[in-house]
């Protein structure tokens, strides 16, 4: 699979985060904390009907995963 980088800036500089092709990324605020939500196909699901949703936040001067869950996309929910 081809990958592409995400360049994220913060107070002390910026960081490159490698993402896999086909991912979707969204920047948002959780209360006052800036976060990044990444969605990708859940390769551990044999049916490929779910996506992994991971959230990242800057903590201790680095981007850390703070949440992970699997969800079924809206377009597949009625099947």
Backbone as XML, in Angstrom:
<?xml version="1.0"?>
<chain id="A" units="angstrom">
  <residue number="1" name="UNK">
    <atom name="N" x="0.840" y="-1.179" z="0.000"/>
    <atom name="CA" x="0.000" y="0.000" z="0.000"/>
    <atom name="C" x="0.883" y="1.239" z="0.000"/>
  </residue>
  <residue number="2" name="UNK">
    <atom name="N" x="0.451" y="2.217" z="-0.710"/>
    <atom name="CA" x="1.160" y="3.497" z="-0.725"/>
    <atom name="C" x="0.766" y="4.295" z="0.507"/>
  </residue>
  <residue number="3" name="UNK">
    <atom name="N" x="1.686" y="5.055" z="1.027"/>
    <atom name="CA" x="1.407" y="5.903" z="2.167"/>
    <atom name="C" x="1.542" y="7.361" z="1.808"/>
  </residue>
  <residue number="4" name="UNK">
    <atom name="N" x="0.961" y="8.223" z="2.606"/>
    <atom name="CA" x="1.141" y="9.656" z="2.417"/>
    <atom name="C" x="1.337" y="10.293" z="3.782"/>
  </residue>
  <residue number="5" name="UNK">
    <atom name="N" x="2.072" y="11.390" z="3.844"/>
    <atom name="CA" x="2.353" y="12.014" z="5.136"/>
    <atom name="C" x="1.312" y="13.063" z="5.518"/>
  </residue>
  <residue number="6" name="UNK">
    <atom name="N" x="1.142" y="13.222" z="6.801"/>
    <atom name="CA" x="0.350" y="14.306" z="7.373"/>
    <atom name="C" x="1.342" y="15.208" z="8.089"/>
  </residue>
  <residue number="7" name="UNK">
    <atom name="N" x="1.392" y="16.472" z="7.734"/>
    <atom name="CA" x="2.267" y="17.434" z="8.405"/>
    <atom name="C" x="1.425" y="18.200" z="9.417"/>
  </residue>
  <residue number="8" name="UNK">
    <atom name="N" x="1.779" y="18.086" z="10.682"/>
    <atom name="CA" x="1.017" y="18.711" z="11.761"/>
    <atom name="C" x="1.933" y="19.692" z="12.475"/>
  </residue>
  <residue number="9" name="UNK">
    <atom name="N" x="1.487" y="20.953" z="12.578"/>
    <atom name="CA" x="2.301" y="21.955" z="13.278"/>
    <atom name="C" x="1.783" y="22.147" z="14.699"/>
  </residue>
  <residue number="10" name="UNK">
    <atom name="N" x="2.680" y="22.589" z="15.567"/>
    <atom name="CA" x="2.341" y="22.908" z="16.957"/>
    <atom name="C" x="3.299" y="23.976" z="17.444"/>
  </residue>
  <residue number="11" name="UNK">
    <atom name="N" x="3.221" y="24.332" z="18.725"/>
    <atom name="CA" x="4.000" y="25.458" z="19.253"/>
    <atom name="C" x="5.507" y="25.328" z="19.036"/>
  </residue>
  <residue number="12" name="UNK">
    <atom name="N" x="6.047" y="24.139" z="19.131"/>
    <atom name="CA" x="7.498" y="23.972" z="19.067"/>
    <atom name="C" x="8.001" y="23.511" z="17.704"/>
  </residue>
  <residue number="13" name="UNK">
    <atom name="N" x="7.134" y="23.426" z="16.714"/>
    <atom name="CA" x="7.571" y="22.991" z="15.389"/>
    <atom name="C" x="6.486" y="22.220" z="14.673"/>
  </residue>
  <residue number="14" name="UNK">
    <atom name="N" x="6.887" y="21.147" z="14.002"/>
    <atom name="CA" x="5.935" y="20.311" z="13.290"/>
    <atom name="C" x="6.406" y="18.876" z="13.307"/>
  </residue>
  <residue number="15" name="UNK">
    <atom name="N" x="5.500" y="17.974" z="12.968"/>
    <atom name="CA" x="5.802" y="16.550" z="12.984"/>
    <atom name="C" x="5.177" y="15.905" z="11.752"/>
  </residue>
  <residue number="16" name="UNK">
    <atom name="N" x="5.860" y="14.916" z="11.201"/>
    <atom name="CA" x="5.344" y="14.155" z="10.068"/>
    <atom name="C" x="4.743" y="12.867" z="10.605"/>
  </residue>
  <residue number="17" name="UNK">
    <atom name="N" x="3.492" y="12.603" z="10.239"/>
    <atom name="CA" x="2.810" y="11.381" z="10.642"/>
    <atom name="C" x="2.474" y="10.621" z="9.367"/>
  </residue>
  <residue number="18" name="UNK">
    <atom name="N" x="2.972" y="9.397" z="9.232"/>
    <atom name="CA" x="2.704" y="8.601" z="8.038"/>
    <atom name="C" x="1.316" y="7.971" z="8.133"/>
  </residue>
  <residue number="19" name="UNK">
    <atom name="N" x="0.525" y="8.131" z="7.083"/>
    <atom name="CA" x="-0.808" y="7.553" z="7.012"/>
    <atom name="C" x="-0.888" y="6.642" z="5.810"/>
  </residue>
  <residue number="20" name="UNK">
    <atom name="N" x="-1.734" y="5.637" z="5.880"/>
    <atom name="CA" x="-1.894" y="4.717" z="4.762"/>
    <atom name="C" x="-2.848" y="5.312" z="3.742"/>
  </residue>
  <residue number="21" name="UNK">
    <atom name="N" x="-2.714" y="4.904" z="2.492"/>
    <atom name="CA" x="-3.588" y="5.384" z="1.429"/>
    <atom name="C" x="-5.042" y="5.057" z="1.761"/>
  </residue>
  <residue number="22" name="UNK">
    <atom name="N" x="-5.937" y="5.939" z="1.395"/>
    <atom name="CA" x="-7.357" y="5.725" z="1.611"/>
    <atom name="C" x="-7.854" y="6.250" z="2.938"/>
  </residue>
  <residue number="23" name="UNK">
    <atom name="N" x="-6.973" y="6.735" z="3.780"/>
    <atom name="CA" x="-7.396" y="7.282" z="5.059"/>
    <atom name="C" x="-8.095" y="8.612" z="4.884"/>
  </residue>
  <residue number="24" name="UNK">
    <atom name="N" x="-8.900" y="8.934" z="5.866"/>
    <atom name="CA" x="-9.564" y="10.232" z="5.937"/>
    <atom name="C" x="-9.127" y="10.850" z="7.257"/>
  </residue>
  <residue number="25" name="UNK">
    <atom name="N" x="-8.791" y="12.112" z="7.234"/>
    <atom name="CA" x="-8.364" y="12.772" z="8.466"/>
    <atom name="C" x="-9.213" y="14.014" z="8.682"/>
  </residue>
  <residue number="26" name="UNK">
    <atom name="N" x="-9.513" y="14.281" z="9.949"/>
    <atom name="CA" x="-10.347" y="15.415" z="10.326"/>
    <atom name="C" x="-9.730" y="16.072" z="11.556"/>
  </residue>
  <residue number="27" name="UNK">
    <atom name="N" x="-9.584" y="17.380" z="11.523"/>
    <atom name="CA" x="-9.100" y="18.125" z="12.686"/>
    <atom name="C" x="-10.324" y="18.671" z="13.423"/>
  </residue>
  <residue number="28" name="UNK">
    <atom name="N" x="-10.321" y="18.573" z="14.759"/>
    <atom name="CA" x="-11.442" y="19.070" z="15.557"/>
    <atom name="C" x="-10.957" y="19.365" z="16.966"/>
  </residue>
  <residue number="29" name="UNK">
    <atom name="N" x="-11.817" y="19.921" z="17.785"/>
    <atom name="CA" x="-11.492" y="20.183" z="19.189"/>
    <atom name="C" x="-12.359" y="19.297" z="20.081"/>
  </residue>
  <residue number="30" name="UNK">
    <atom name="N" x="-11.728" y="18.648" z="21.039"/>
    <atom name="CA" x="-12.425" y="17.885" z="22.065"/>
    <atom name="C" x="-12.303" y="18.718" z="23.330"/>
  </residue>
  <residue number="31" name="UNK">
    <atom name="N" x="-13.375" y="19.350" z="23.710"/>
    <atom name="CA" x="-13.350" y="20.403" z="24.720"/>
    <atom name="C" x="-12.363" y="21.455" z="24.226"/>
  </residue>
  <residue number="32" name="UNK">
    <atom name="N" x="-11.257" y="21.678" z="24.905"/>
    <atom name="CA" x="-10.279" y="22.677" z="24.447"/>
    <atom name="C" x="-9.053" y="22.063" z="23.805"/>
  </residue>
  <residue number="33" name="UNK">
    <atom name="N" x="-9.021" y="20.745" z="23.700"/>
    <atom name="CA" x="-7.843" y="20.061" z="23.171"/>
    <atom name="C" x="-7.993" y="19.823" z="21.659"/>
  </residue>
  <residue number="34" name="UNK">
    <atom name="N" x="-7.049" y="20.336" z="20.849"/>
    <atom name="CA" x="-7.081" y="20.014" z="19.418"/>
    <atom name="C" x="-6.784" y="18.531" z="19.212"/>
  </residue>
  <residue number="35" name="UNK">
    <atom name="N" x="-7.571" y="17.894" z="18.358"/>
    <atom name="CA" x="-7.369" y="16.478" z="18.057"/>
    <atom name="C" x="-7.476" y="16.242" z="16.567"/>
  </residue>
  <residue number="36" name="UNK">
    <atom name="N" x="-6.984" y="15.076" z="16.156"/>
    <atom name="CA" x="-7.032" y="14.654" z="14.763"/>
    <atom name="C" x="-7.675" y="13.275" z="14.728"/>
  </residue>
  <residue number="37" name="UNK">
    <atom name="N" x="-8.729" y="13.133" z="13.933"/>
    <atom name="CA" x="-9.436" y="11.858" z="13.807"/>
    <atom name="C" x="-9.081" y="11.249" z="12.458"/>
  </residue>
  <residue number="38" name="UNK">
    <atom name="N" x="-8.600" y="10.002" z="12.485"/>
    <atom name="CA" x="-8.177" y="9.296" z="11.277"/>
    <atom name="C" x="-9.068" y="8.065" z="11.107"/>
  </residue>
  <residue number="39" name="UNK">
    <atom name="N" x="-9.591" y="7.895" z="9.898"/>
    <atom name="CA" x="-10.404" y="6.707" z="9.584"/>
    <atom name="C" x="-9.695" y="5.891" z="8.510"/>
  </residue>
  <residue number="40" name="UNK">
    <atom name="N" x="-9.721" y="4.560" z="8.671"/>
    <atom name="CA" x="-9.160" y="3.669" z="7.660"/>
    <atom name="C" x="-9.912" y="2.344" z="7.692"/>
  </residue>
  <residue number="41" name="UNK">
    <atom name="N" x="-9.834" y="1.602" z="6.616"/>
    <atom name="CA" x="-10.491" y="0.301" z="6.549"/>
    <atom name="C" x="-9.952" y="-0.586" z="7.661"/>
  </residue>
  <residue number="42" name="UNK">
    <atom name="N" x="-10.835" y="-1.296" z="8.322"/>
    <atom name="CA" x="-10.449" y="-2.203" z="9.394"/>
    <atom name="C" x="-10.017" y="-3.529" z="8.773"/>
  </residue>
  <residue number="43" name="UNK">
    <atom name="N" x="-8.724" y="-3.704" z="8.570"/>
    <atom name="CA" x="-8.202" y="-4.897" z="7.920"/>
    <atom name="C" x="-8.361" y="-6.154" z="8.769"/>
  </residue>
  <residue number="44" name="UNK">
    <atom name="N" x="-8.629" y="-6.016" z="10.062"/>
    <atom name="CA" x="-8.845" y="-7.190" z="10.905"/>
    <atom name="C" x="-10.291" y="-7.679" z="10.844"/>
  </residue>
  <residue number="45" name="UNK">
    <atom name="N" x="-11.167" y="-6.953" z="10.141"/>
    <atom name="CA" x="-12.558" y="-7.357" z="9.946"/>
    <atom name="C" x="-12.661" y="-8.089" z="8.611"/>
  </residue>
  <residue number="46" name="UNK">
    <atom name="N" x="-12.890" y="-9.410" z="8.616"/>
    <atom name="CA" x="-12.929" y="-10.168" z="7.357"/>
    <atom name="C" x="-13.969" y="-9.652" z="6.365"/>
  </residue>
  <residue number="47" name="UNK">
    <atom name="N" x="-15.079" y="-9.079" z="6.850"/>
    <atom name="CA" x="-16.124" y="-8.582" z="5.950"/>
    <atom name="C" x="-15.769" y="-7.217" z="5.355"/>
  </residue>
  <residue number="48" name="UNK">
    <atom name="N" x="-14.784" y="-6.527" z="5.929"/>
    <atom name="CA" x="-14.371" y="-5.179" z="5.511"/>
    <atom name="C" x="-15.527" y="-4.178" z="5.588"/>
  </residue>
  <residue number="49" name="UNK">
    <atom name="N" x="-16.491" y="-4.437" z="6.478"/>
    <atom name="CA" x="-17.647" y="-3.550" z="6.627"/>
    <atom name="C" x="-17.414" y="-2.465" z="7.675"/>
  </residue>
  <residue number="50" name="UNK">
    <atom name="N" x="-16.347" y="-2.560" z="8.439"/>
    <atom name="CA" x="-16.102" y="-1.545" z="9.468"/>
    <atom name="C" x="-14.834" y="-0.765" z="9.158"/>
  </residue>
  <residue number="51" name="UNK">
    <atom name="N" x="-14.739" y="0.390" z="9.775"/>
    <atom name="CA" x="-13.535" y="1.210" z="9.671"/>
    <atom name="C" x="-12.981" y="1.424" z="11.076"/>
  </residue>
  <residue number="52" name="UNK">
    <atom name="N" x="-11.667" y="1.563" z="11.158"/>
    <atom name="CA" x="-11.036" y="1.929" z="12.424"/>
    <atom name="C" x="-11.025" y="3.448" z="12.519"/>
  </residue>
  <residue number="53" name="UNK">
    <atom name="N" x="-11.410" y="3.942" z="13.667"/>
    <atom name="CA" x="-11.384" y="5.372" z="13.932"/>
    <atom name="C" x="-10.399" y="5.582" z="15.063"/>
  </residue>
  <residue number="54" name="UNK">
    <atom name="N" x="-9.364" y="6.362" z="14.789"/>
    <atom name="CA" x="-8.346" y="6.650" z="15.801"/>
    <atom name="C" x="-8.260" y="8.153" z="15.993"/>
  </residue>
  <residue number="55" name="UNK">
    <atom name="N" x="-8.136" y="8.576" z="17.253"/>
    <atom name="CA" x="-7.961" y="9.995" z="17.550"/>
    <atom name="C" x="-6.585" y="10.209" z="18.154"/>
  </residue>
  <residue number="56" name="UNK">
    <atom name="N" x="-5.950" y="11.298" z="17.737"/>
    <atom name="CA" x="-4.609" y="11.660" z="18.192"/>
    <atom name="C" x="-4.638" y="13.062" z="18.780"/>
  </residue>
  <residue number="57" name="UNK">
    <atom name="N" x="-3.778" y="13.314" z="19.767"/>
    <atom name="CA" x="-3.644" y="14.632" z="20.380"/>
    <atom name="C" x="-2.179" y="14.855" z="20.739"/>
  </residue>
  <residue number="58" name="UNK">
    <atom name="N" x="-1.777" y="16.139" z="20.803"/>
    <atom name="CA" x="-0.403" y="16.468" z="21.222"/>
    <atom name="C" x="-0.335" y="16.353" z="22.736"/>
  </residue>
  <residue number="59" name="UNK">
    <atom name="N" x="0.512" y="15.453" z="23.195"/>
    <atom name="CA" x="0.747" y="15.290" z="24.628"/>
    <atom name="C" x="2.227" y="14.983" z="24.826"/>
  </residue>
  <residue number="60" name="UNK">
    <atom name="N" x="2.814" y="15.619" z="25.817"/>
    <atom name="CA" x="4.242" y="15.433" z="26.107"/>
    <atom name="C" x="5.093" y="15.682" z="24.867"/>
  </residue>
  <residue number="61" name="UNK">
    <atom name="N" x="4.758" y="16.721" z="24.128"/>
    <atom name="CA" x="5.522" y="17.185" z="22.959"/>
    <atom name="C" x="5.534" y="16.194" z="21.797"/>
  </residue>
  <residue number="62" name="UNK">
    <atom name="N" x="4.548" y="15.297" z="21.740"/>
    <atom name="CA" x="4.446" y="14.414" z="20.583"/>
    <atom name="C" x="2.987" y="14.044" z="20.331"/>
  </residue>
  <residue number="63" name="UNK">
    <atom name="N" x="2.716" y="13.627" z="19.112"/>
    <atom name="CA" x="1.367" y="13.232" z="18.738"/>
    <atom name="C" x="1.118" y="11.814" z="19.243"/>
  </residue>
  <residue number="64" name="UNK">
    <atom name="N" x="0.101" y="11.643" z="20.113"/>
    <atom name="CA" x="-0.179" y="10.341" z="20.715"/>
    <atom name="C" x="-1.605" y="9.902" z="20.409"/>
  </residue>
  <residue number="65" name="UNK">
    <atom name="N" x="-1.790" y="8.604" z="20.215"/>
    <atom name="CA" x="-3.140" y="8.071" z="20.025"/>
    <atom name="C" x="-3.869" y="8.102" z="21.365"/>
  </residue>
  <residue number="66" name="UNK">
    <atom name="N" x="-5.060" y="8.685" z="21.398"/>
    <atom name="CA" x="-5.817" y="8.803" z="22.636"/>
    <atom name="C" x="-7.113" y="7.998" z="22.614"/>
  </residue>
  <residue number="67" name="UNK">
    <atom name="N" x="-7.488" y="7.469" z="21.437"/>
    <atom name="CA" x="-8.720" y="6.708" z="21.348"/>
    <atom name="C" x="-8.690" y="5.867" z="20.079"/>
  </residue>
  <residue number="68" name="UNK">
    <atom name="N" x="-9.304" y="4.682" z="20.151"/>
    <atom name="CA" x="-9.456" y="3.840" z="18.965"/>
    <atom name="C" x="-10.755" y="3.068" z="19.096"/>
  </residue>
  <residue number="69" name="UNK">
    <atom name="N" x="-11.520" y="3.004" z="18.004"/>
    <atom name="CA" x="-12.746" y="2.219" z="17.984"/>
    <atom name="C" x="-13.020" y="1.772" z="16.548"/>
  </residue>
  <residue number="70" name="UNK">
    <atom name="N" x="-13.874" y="0.764" z="16.393"/>
    <atom name="CA" x="-14.321" y="0.332" z="15.072"/>
    <atom name="C" x="-15.762" y="0.799" z="14.907"/>
  </residue>
  <residue number="71" name="UNK">
    <atom name="N" x="-16.097" y="1.264" z="13.711"/>
    <atom name="CA" x="-17.475" y="1.685" z="13.466"/>
    <atom name="C" x="-17.880" y="1.294" z="12.049"/>
  </residue>
  <residue number="72" name="UNK">
    <atom name="N" x="-19.173" y="1.194" z="11.849"/>
    <atom name="CA" x="-19.702" y="0.893" z="10.533"/>
    <atom name="C" x="-20.081" y="2.217" z="9.880"/>
  </residue>
  <residue number="73" name="UNK">
    <atom name="N" x="-19.552" y="2.488" z="8.687"/>
    <atom name="CA" x="-19.875" y="3.761" z="8.032"/>
    <atom name="C" x="-21.370" y="3.887" z="7.757"/>
  </residue>
  <residue number="74" name="UNK">
    <atom name="N" x="-21.855" y="5.117" z="7.721"/>
    <atom name="CA" x="-23.273" y="5.391" z="7.499"/>
    <atom name="C" x="-23.774" y="4.754" z="6.204"/>
  </residue>
  <residue number="75" name="UNK">
    <atom name="N" x="-22.986" y="4.802" z="5.154"/>
    <atom name="CA" x="-23.447" y="4.282" z="3.863"/>
    <atom name="C" x="-23.668" y="2.784" z="3.897"/>
  </residue>
  <residue number="76" name="UNK">
    <atom name="N" x="-23.088" y="2.066" z="4.865"/>
    <atom name="CA" x="-23.266" y="0.629" z="4.978"/>
    <atom name="C" x="-24.248" y="0.243" z="6.070"/>
  </residue>
  <residue number="77" name="UNK">
    <atom name="N" x="-24.689" y="1.202" z="6.867"/>
    <atom name="CA" x="-25.476" y="0.907" z="8.060"/>
    <atom name="C" x="-26.778" y="0.181" z="7.753"/>
  </residue>
  <residue number="78" name="UNK">
    <atom name="N" x="-27.409" y="0.417" z="6.626"/>
    <atom name="CA" x="-28.688" y="-0.204" z="6.322"/>
    <atom name="C" x="-28.584" y="-1.559" z="5.656"/>
  </residue>
  <residue number="79" name="UNK">
    <atom name="N" x="-27.406" y="-2.033" z="5.348"/>
    <atom name="CA" x="-27.253" y="-3.316" z="4.640"/>
    <atom name="C" x="-27.372" y="-4.498" z="5.546"/>
  </residue>
</chain>
